């Protein structure tokens, strides 16, 4: 099949991710082991780059916690790899932390079909990004744009519309000097530099976005009380492994024997938080349940009420 380039729609992106990496020149002449070494050495730079933006990321976490506590939502908006990572992060929060399905909403340029195949020109459609946001974002929601280059029209359109709707806006990208930095409330520009394969942002830039999203959503869950110490306490026992994990969590959190933990969980009708508060405080299950209700389902708060 012959493909023709429409030069009317050409945009040359000058982001760092589009520059050539001098350490991977002649990559195609290297052995498999050498190629893997070059990629691995480049990947090691990503956590360091993410560490440099933790202050900005913390601001985004606090905004999301405030939004969710106020009955609002978090939206991820992206195209290509960036958008797919947003969908993945949002999807994993429901089974991992038992969050309501509408707390984190992911929007991908080109729609669901773009999860598995490229949708021509979808990322270049700023108007589509605006329409997507206008249809579902409310004031005081938080909209997080995901764009490796920092200039994806679909994403910027969504962020601009979100700002007009009085939503909080965040842009996560791999260009610390992105022109759109001044258009959003929080800018997170991770300096991952040139890719091993020039322009292939599914590599370092995507790894950075995955780390940012993992850290962001996990920190939000911790701040919202869905973690006690470092234990997941909003587990839903949908299979044998998870039922066993609930018992292990109770044993680790309380120091109680397995049989005691099993009995407490049964008395709490399978509610891990209620069983945990009951075992730690020594209170009856009914009192533990009431304390959790008064403490907005926060274990630490419930324990404080029962100890006062």
C-alpha positions as CSV (number, residue, x, y, z in Angstrom):
1,X,0.0,0.0,0.0
2,X,1.3,3.4,-0.9
3,X,1.0,6.1,1.8
4,X,1.1,9.8,1.0
5,X,2.2,12.4,3.5
6,X,-0.1,15.4,3.7
7,X,2.4,18.2,4.3
8,X,-0.4,20.6,5.2
9,X,-0.7,18.9,8.6
10,X,3.0,18.6,9.4
11,X,4.2,19.7,12.9
12,X,7.8,19.5,13.9
13,X,8.0,18.9,17.7
14,X,11.1,20.3,19.3
15,X,10.6,18.7,22.7
16,X,13.6,16.9,24.4
17,X,12.0,13.5,23.7
18,X,12.5,14.3,19.9
19,X,16.2,14.9,20.2
20,X,18.8,12.2,19.3
21,X,20.4,10.5,22.2
22,X,24.2,10.4,21.7
23,X,24.6,7.2,23.8
24,X,22.4,5.2,21.5
25,X,23.8,6.2,18.1
26,X,24.4,3.1,15.9
27,X,21.9,1.2,18.2
28,X,21.1,-1.0,15.2
29,X,24.7,-2.2,15.0
30,X,24.8,-3.4,18.6
31,X,24.3,-7.0,19.9
32,X,21.1,-7.8,21.7
33,X,23.0,-7.6,25.0
34,X,24.4,-4.2,24.2
35,X,21.0,-2.8,23.1
36,X,19.5,-4.0,26.4
37,X,22.4,-2.4,28.4
38,X,21.8,1.0,26.7
39,X,18.1,0.8,27.4
40,X,18.6,-0.2,31.0
41,X,21.1,2.5,31.7
42,X,18.7,5.1,30.3
43,X,15.9,3.7,32.3
44,X,17.9,4.2,35.5
45,X,17.7,8.0,35.0
46,X,13.9,8.0,35.2
47,X,13.4,7.7,39.0
48,X,15.9,10.5,39.5
49,X,14.0,12.7,37.1
50,X,10.7,11.9,38.9
51,X,12.3,12.7,42.3
52,X,13.0,16.2,41.0
53,X,9.3,17.0,40.6
54,X,8.0,15.5,43.9
55,X,7.2,19.0,45.3
56,X,4.9,19.7,42.4
57,X,3.4,16.2,42.5
58,X,2.6,16.7,46.2
59,X,0.5,19.7,45.3
60,X,-1.4,17.7,42.8
61,X,-2.0,15.0,45.5
62,X,-3.4,17.5,47.9
63,X,-5.7,19.0,45.3
64,X,-7.0,15.5,44.4
65,X,-7.6,14.6,48.1
66,X,-9.5,17.9,48.6
67,X,-11.5,17.3,45.5
68,X,-12.5,13.7,46.4
69,X,-13.3,14.6,50.0
70,X,-15.6,17.3,48.6
71,X,-17.5,14.9,46.4
72,X,-15.7,15.8,43.2
73,X,-13.6,13.6,40.8
74,X,-10.2,13.2,39.2
75,X,-9.9,13.0,35.5
76,X,-7.0,11.8,33.4
77,X,-6.8,13.1,29.8
78,X,-4.3,11.8,27.3
79,X,-3.5,10.5,23.9
80,X,-1.5,7.5,22.7
81,X,0.7,5.8,25.3
82,X,0.1,8.6,27.8
83,X,-3.7,8.2,27.6
84,X,-3.4,4.4,27.9
85,X,-1.4,4.8,31.1
86,X,-4.1,7.0,32.5
87,X,-6.8,4.4,31.8
88,X,-4.6,1.7,33.3
89,X,-4.1,3.6,36.5
90,X,-7.7,4.5,36.9
91,X,-8.8,0.9,36.3
92,X,-6.5,-0.5,38.9
93,X,-7.7,1.6,41.7
94,X,-11.2,0.0,41.9
95,X,-10.0,-3.5,42.7
96,X,-6.9,-2.4,44.7
97,X,-8.6,0.2,47.0
98,X,-12.3,-0.5,46.4
99,X,-12.8,3.1,45.4
100,X,-16.1,4.1,43.7
101,X,-15.8,3.6,39.9
102,X,-16.5,7.2,39.2
103,X,-13.8,8.7,41.4
104,X,-11.1,8.5,38.7
105,X,-12.2,9.0,35.1
106,X,-9.9,8.4,32.2
107,X,-10.3,10.0,28.8
108,X,-8.4,8.8,25.8
109,X,-8.1,10.7,22.5
110,X,-9.9,8.5,19.8
111,X,-12.1,6.7,22.4
112,X,-11.9,3.1,23.5
113,X,-10.7,1.8,20.1
114,X,-7.5,3.8,20.7
115,X,-6.5,1.5,23.5
116,X,-5.4,-1.1,21.0
117,X,-4.8,0.8,17.8
118,X,-3.8,4.2,16.5
119,X,-6.6,6.6,15.7
120,X,-5.5,8.9,12.9
121,X,-5.3,12.6,14.0
122,X,-7.2,12.0,17.3
123,X,-4.4,13.7,19.3
124,X,-4.4,16.7,17.1
125,X,-8.1,17.5,17.7
126,X,-8.2,20.2,20.3
127,X,-11.9,20.7,19.9
128,X,-12.5,17.0,20.7
129,X,-10.6,17.5,24.0
130,X,-12.8,20.5,24.8
131,X,-16.0,18.6,24.1
132,X,-14.9,15.6,26.1
133,X,-14.2,17.7,29.2
134,X,-17.3,19.9,28.8
135,X,-19.5,16.8,28.8
136,X,-18.4,15.5,32.2
137,X,-16.1,17.8,34.2
138,X,-17.7,19.9,37.0
139,X,-16.3,22.8,38.9
140,X,-13.7,21.8,41.5
141,X,-12.9,18.5,39.8
142,X,-9.3,18.0,39.0
143,X,-8.2,17.4,35.4
144,X,-4.7,15.9,34.9
145,X,-3.4,16.2,31.3
146,X,-0.9,13.5,30.2
147,X,1.3,14.4,27.2
148,X,4.9,13.4,26.8
149,X,5.6,16.4,24.5
150,X,3.6,18.8,26.6
151,X,1.9,20.2,23.5
152,X,-0.7,17.6,22.4
153,X,-3.7,19.6,21.2
154,X,-6.4,17.1,22.5
155,X,-4.9,17.3,26.0
156,X,-4.4,21.1,25.9
157,X,-7.9,21.6,24.7
158,X,-9.2,19.5,27.5
159,X,-7.2,21.5,30.1
160,X,-8.3,24.8,28.7
161,X,-11.9,23.8,28.9
162,X,-11.4,22.5,32.4
163,X,-9.9,25.8,33.5
164,X,-12.9,27.6,32.0
165,X,-15.2,25.3,34.1
166,X,-13.3,26.2,37.3
167,X,-11.7,22.8,37.6
168,X,-8.2,22.4,38.9
169,X,-5.7,21.6,36.2
170,X,-2.4,19.6,36.1
171,X,-0.1,18.9,33.2
172,X,2.3,15.9,33.4
173,X,4.9,15.9,30.5
174,X,8.5,15.1,29.7
175,X,9.5,18.7,28.7
176,X,10.4,20.9,31.7
177,X,10.2,23.9,29.3
178,X,6.8,23.2,27.8
179,X,5.0,26.3,26.7
180,X,1.8,25.2,28.3
181,X,3.3,25.3,31.7
182,X,1.8,28.7,32.4
183,X,-1.7,27.6,31.4
184,X,-2.2,25.1,34.2
185,X,-2.5,25.3,38.0
186,X,0.2,22.6,38.5
187,X,3.0,21.8,36.0
188,X,4.9,18.6,36.4
189,X,7.7,18.5,33.8
190,X,9.8,15.4,34.2
191,X,13.2,15.9,32.6
192,X,13.7,12.4,31.0
193,X,15.7,13.8,28.1
194,X,16.2,12.2,24.6
195,X,14.9,8.6,24.2
196,X,17.1,5.7,23.3
197,X,15.1,5.4,20.1
198,X,14.5,8.9,19.0
199,X,11.0,10.1,19.6
200,X,9.8,6.8,21.0
201,X,8.0,8.2,24.1
202,X,6.7,4.8,25.0
203,X,10.2,4.4,26.6
204,X,11.6,6.8,29.2
205,X,8.8,9.4,29.0
206,X,6.1,6.7,29.5
207,X,8.1,5.1,32.3
208,X,8.2,8.4,34.0
209,X,4.5,8.9,33.6
210,X,3.8,5.5,35.0
211,X,5.9,6.3,38.0
212,X,4.2,9.6,38.5
213,X,0.7,8.1,38.2
214,X,1.5,5.2,40.5
215,X,2.9,7.6,43.1
216,X,0.1,10.1,42.7
217,X,-2.9,7.8,43.0
218,X,-1.2,5.7,45.7
219,X,-0.5,8.8,47.8
220,X,-4.1,9.9,47.3
221,X,-5.3,6.6,48.6
222,X,-3.0,6.8,51.7
223,X,-4.2,10.4,52.4
224,X,-7.8,9.3,52.1
225,X,-7.4,6.6,54.8
226,X,-7.5,3.6,52.5
227,X,-4.2,2.4,53.9
228,X,-3.4,1.7,57.6
229,X,0.3,1.8,58.3
230,X,1.4,0.3,55.0
231,X,-1.4,-2.2,54.7
232,X,-4.3,-2.1,52.2
233,X,-7.5,-2.1,54.3
234,X,-10.2,-1.6,51.6
235,X,-9.6,-5.0,50.1
236,X,-12.7,-6.7,48.6
237,X,-12.5,-10.5,48.9
238,X,-13.4,-11.5,45.4
239,X,-11.3,-14.6,45.3
240,X,-9.4,-17.0,47.5
241,X,-6.1,-15.1,47.3
242,X,-7.8,-11.9,48.5
243,X,-9.7,-13.7,51.3
244,X,-6.3,-15.0,52.5
245,X,-4.8,-11.5,52.2
246,X,-7.5,-10.1,54.4
247,X,-6.5,-12.5,57.2
248,X,-2.8,-11.8,56.7
249,X,-3.5,-8.0,56.9
250,X,-5.4,-8.4,60.2
251,X,-2.6,-10.6,61.6
252,X,0.1,-8.1,60.6
253,X,-1.8,-5.1,61.8
254,X,-2.9,-6.5,65.2
255,X,-0.4,-9.2,66.1
256,X,-3.3,-11.6,66.6
257,X,-3.3,-15.2,65.8
258,X,-4.8,-16.5,62.5
259,X,-7.9,-18.0,64.2
260,X,-8.6,-14.8,66.2
261,X,-8.3,-12.8,62.9
262,X,-10.6,-15.2,61.1
263,X,-13.2,-15.0,63.9
264,X,-13.1,-11.2,64.0
265,X,-13.5,-10.9,60.2
266,X,-16.5,-13.3,60.4
267,X,-18.1,-11.3,63.2
268,X,-17.6,-8.1,61.1
269,X,-19.4,-9.7,58.2
270,X,-16.2,-9.6,56.1
271,X,-15.6,-5.9,56.6
272,X,-11.8,-5.7,57.1
273,X,-11.9,-2.1,58.6
274,X,-14.5,-3.0,61.2
275,X,-12.6,-6.2,62.2
276,X,-9.3,-4.2,62.4
277,X,-10.8,-1.4,64.6
278,X,-12.4,-4.0,66.8
279,X,-9.2,-6.0,67.3
280,X,-6.9,-3.0,67.8
281,X,-9.2,-1.2,70.2
282,X,-10.8,-4.2,71.9
283,X,-14.2,-2.7,71.2
284,X,-17.2,-4.8,70.1
285,X,-17.9,-5.0,66.4
286,X,-21.0,-2.8,66.7
287,X,-19.0,-0.1,68.5
288,X,-16.2,-0.4,65.9
289,X,-18.7,0.0,63.1
290,X,-20.3,3.1,64.7
291,X,-16.9,4.7,65.3
292,X,-15.9,4.2,61.7
293,X,-19.1,5.8,60.6
294,X,-18.5,8.8,62.9
295,X,-14.9,9.1,61.6
296,X,-15.9,9.1,57.9
297,X,-14.6,5.6,57.6
298,X,-11.1,6.5,58.7
299,X,-9.4,3.8,60.9
300,X,-7.1,6.2,62.7
301,X,-10.0,8.5,63.5
302,X,-12.2,5.6,64.7
303,X,-9.4,4.3,67.0
304,X,-9.0,7.9,68.4
305,X,-12.7,8.1,69.1
306,X,-12.7,4.7,70.9
307,X,-9.7,5.6,73.0
308,X,-11.1,8.9,74.2
